[in-house]
Amino acid sequence: PFHKSKGQHILKNPLLIDSIIQKSGIKPTDFILEIGPGTGNLTKKLLEAGKSVIAVEVDPRMVLELQRRFQGTPFSSRLKVIQGDVLKCELPYFDICVANIPYQISSPLTFKLLSHRPLFRCAVIMFQREFAMRLVAQPGDTLYCRLSVNTQLLARVSHLLKVGRNNFRPPPKVDSSVVRIEPRKPLPPVNFKEWDGLVRICFNRKNKTLGSIFRQKTVLSLLEKNYKTLQALQLSHEGSSDDTEMALAVSALGDTLEDLSMDVDDGRDDEEMEVEDGNAKGSEFKEKVLNVLKQGDFEERRSSKLTQTEFMFLLSLFNKAGIHFS
Ligand code: SAM
């Protein structure tokens, strides 16, 4: 009866559900968003803990089962079920999101939540273990990647619980973890498109030095193109974008990050990197870029060890020199 393609793995361990509820810190006044309620095991305890639950479920059979389960109980007036794909529907207001989600939507869902306004208090979500470890990874950890840096720019993330595959029916092929995501308030005054543009380049070859990354011809020509476009437009492109623009950029991000397959350094040497640019104009621009790296002592550094603050500093140095990533 369960659809593998919809990631249907039902939580069957009541103690685990209690522990998720307890760790999520739900208040009796909370509007709770649940994604993928399935047969409602988690939903029931969310209804006991909060004021109301809005549950988004794509499978009409599950929607029916859920309605049948709570029909005629005191819960039914506090539960609203929306049938549809959570990635496609407009989310309602919520204080907190608690969910055991289908893992294939992890990345786009995370950034859809983070782009939702007004910002919620926190989200407590079950993810595939490796995805969870990427979310919380710190500089120097093997799993530190573009996903870690981008999420941690917008939110504080912490690992709450390790969950073995046998807590689900049917058991998935991988272990899971519950993670807490708390949006930063206020959000940092960073132009998110610029930020992601820089981070994407840096993590393309995350174990190479920034010096060698920014000597790549493809990177230089991209940056030079941006540079020229901006100069032509005579735009002053300083500082931060407004909140709406930020939200748009954040939600678009989910589509560009592919869960788990993203920013893997395949260890290939970039042939192109060694090719010197003969063109005089080109090397002038190259000097400009390398000077920025020198200013902040970044040339010999590697993205795999850079902190949020250092990425922010690097971006501000680039922007000050008129070099942009979007
Ligand atoms: N919350 C239930 C539990 O813990 O027992 C079920 C969790 S199961 C991992 C994921 C649920 O998400 C399934 O009921 C599935 O039908 C639903 N689902 C899958 N893709 C979805 C989507 N794009 N939007 C909303 N729900 C989805």
Boltz pocket constraint, residues with backbone or C-beta under 6 A from the ligand:
constraints:
  - pocket:
      binder: B
      contacts: [[A, 5], [A, 6], [A, 7], [A, 8], [A, 9], [A, 10], [A, 11], [A, 12], [A, 35], [A, 36], [A, 37], [A, 38], [A, 39], [A, 40], [A, 41], [A, 42], [A, 56], [A, 57], [A, 58], [A, 59], [A, 62], [A, 84], [A, 85], [A, 86], [A, 87], [A, 99], [A, 100], [A, 101], [A, 102], [A, 105]]
      max_distance: 6.0
